[in-house]
Amino acid sequence: MPNRILINEGYEDRIRSRMGVSEPYLPNEDINKPDIITIAEANIISMIPGYENIAIGGDSRAYLETAVVLECCILLSPSMSARLPKKEGGPHASHELYINWDNKKAEFKEERDSYIGKLFELEFPNDLPSSLPHFTVTYPIRKWLI
């Protein structure tokens, strides 16, 4: 099945760059599996009504593509601890290489949601509520203690 959003070449490098890994650890074949790229695009498409009307080359399209790249990172994160080496060593030193991929996954989700929010602001400004409810958390003041 051909890609619906990431149609330009080189999107695999964008995904690897976001994850901070090189091609030997995350080959193109693994990114292009239907479990990753197809599901990532389907997830983003389900969040954005009328995605096909977003013009190629505009800011909205950039946000849409970046959201898909981040969704791919989210889907790949659970497998990354098995792909990367645990230790790196040389003749005089060795280092533990540990990345908490659960934290990275949460960061990717937060960033993805931010780009989807920006996309909605540009493409669907009338569908957003005019004033978002907000509140402030305060601490109780006990005047008798002052």
C-alpha positions as CSV (number, residue, x, y, z in Angstrom):
1,M,0.0,0.0,0.0
2,P,1.5,3.4,-1.0
3,N,2.0,6.0,1.6
4,R,-0.7,8.6,1.8
5,I,1.0,11.4,3.8
6,L,4.8,10.8,3.7
7,I,5.1,10.6,-0.1
8,N,8.5,12.3,-0.6
9,E,11.7,10.3,-0.4
10,G,13.9,10.5,2.6
11,Y,11.2,10.3,5.3
12,E,13.1,7.3,6.8
13,D,16.0,9.6,7.6
14,R,13.6,12.1,9.3
15,I,12.4,9.3,11.5
16,R,15.9,8.1,12.4
17,S,17.0,11.6,13.0
18,R,14.1,12.2,15.5
19,M,15.0,8.9,17.3
20,G,18.7,9.7,17.3
21,V,19.8,6.4,15.7
22,S,21.6,5.5,12.5
23,E,20.5,3.2,9.7
24,P,22.3,0.0,10.9
25,Y,20.2,0.1,14.0
26,L,16.9,1.1,12.3
27,P,16.9,0.1,8.6
28,N,14.5,1.4,6.0
29,E,12.9,-2.1,5.8
30,D,11.8,-1.9,9.4
31,I,10.3,1.6,9.0
32,N,8.5,0.7,5.9
33,K,6.7,-2.3,7.4
34,P,2.9,-2.0,7.4
35,D,3.0,-2.3,11.2
36,I,4.8,1.0,11.4
37,I,4.3,3.4,8.4
38,T,0.8,2.3,7.4
39,I,-0.5,2.3,11.0
40,A,1.2,5.6,11.8
41,E,-0.5,7.3,8.8
42,A,-3.8,5.7,9.7
43,N,-3.6,6.9,13.3
44,I,-2.9,10.5,12.2
45,I,-5.6,10.3,9.5
46,S,-8.1,9.2,12.1
47,M,-7.3,12.3,14.2
48,I,-7.6,14.9,11.3
49,P,-10.8,15.1,9.3
50,G,-10.2,16.1,5.7
51,Y,-6.5,15.6,5.8
52,E,-6.5,15.0,2.0
53,N,-7.5,18.7,1.5
54,I,-4.3,20.0,3.1
55,A,-2.2,21.5,0.4
56,I,1.3,20.1,-0.3
57,G,4.0,22.7,0.5
58,G,2.2,24.7,3.1
59,D,2.8,25.0,6.8
60,S,-0.2,22.7,7.5
61,R,1.4,20.0,5.4
62,A,4.6,20.3,7.3
63,Y,2.8,19.9,10.6
64,L,0.9,16.9,9.2
65,E,4.1,15.2,7.9
66,T,5.9,15.8,11.2
67,A,3.0,14.4,13.1
68,V,3.3,11.2,11.1
69,V,7.1,11.1,11.6
70,L,6.5,11.4,15.4
71,E,3.8,8.7,15.3
72,C,6.3,6.4,13.6
73,C,8.7,7.2,16.5
74,I,6.0,6.3,19.0
75,L,5.4,3.0,17.3
76,L,9.1,2.1,17.0
77,S,10.0,3.2,20.6
78,P,9.2,-0.2,22.3
79,S,11.6,-2.1,20.1
80,M,14.5,0.3,20.4
81,S,16.0,-1.1,23.6
82,A,16.4,-4.4,21.8
83,R,18.0,-2.8,18.7
84,L,20.7,-0.7,20.4
85,P,23.8,-2.0,22.1
86,K,23.7,-2.0,25.9
87,K,27.4,-1.1,26.4
88,E,30.1,0.6,24.4
89,G,33.7,-0.1,25.2
90,G,37.2,0.7,24.1
91,P,40.7,-0.2,25.2
92,H,40.6,2.1,28.2
93,A,37.0,2.5,29.1
94,S,33.5,1.2,28.7
95,H,30.2,3.0,29.0
96,E,26.7,1.9,29.8
97,L,24.4,3.1,27.0
98,Y,20.9,3.5,28.5
99,I,18.0,5.4,27.0
100,N,14.6,5.2,28.7
101,W,12.4,4.6,25.6
102,D,9.2,4.9,27.7
103,N,10.2,8.5,28.5
104,K,11.1,9.1,24.9
105,K,7.8,7.7,23.7
106,A,6.0,10.1,26.1
107,E,8.0,13.0,24.7
108,F,7.2,12.0,21.1
109,K,3.5,11.8,22.0
110,E,3.6,15.3,23.5
111,E,5.3,16.7,20.5
112,R,3.0,14.9,18.1
113,D,0.0,16.4,19.9
114,S,1.5,19.8,19.7
115,Y,1.9,19.6,15.9
116,I,-1.7,18.3,15.6
117,G,-2.9,21.3,17.6
118,K,-1.0,23.7,15.4
119,L,-2.5,22.0,12.3
120,F,-6.0,22.4,13.8
121,E,-5.3,26.1,14.5
122,L,-4.4,26.7,10.8
123,E,-6.9,24.4,9.1
124,F,-9.9,24.4,11.3
125,P,-9.9,27.6,13.4
126,N,-13.8,27.7,13.5
127,D,-14.0,24.2,15.0
128,L,-11.9,25.2,18.0
129,P,-13.7,26.4,21.1
130,S,-13.4,30.2,21.4
131,S,-12.3,30.1,25.0
132,L,-10.7,27.1,26.5
133,P,-11.7,26.4,30.1
134,H,-8.8,26.9,32.5
135,F,-8.3,26.9,36.2
136,T,-5.5,27.8,38.6
137,V,-4.3,25.6,41.4
138,T,-3.7,27.6,44.6
139,Y,-2.7,26.7,48.1
140,P,-4.9,27.5,51.1
141,I,-3.9,30.5,53.1
142,R,-4.5,30.3,56.8
143,K,-4.4,33.8,58.2
144,W,-4.2,32.5,61.7
145,L,-0.8,31.1,61.0
146,I,0.7,34.3,59.7
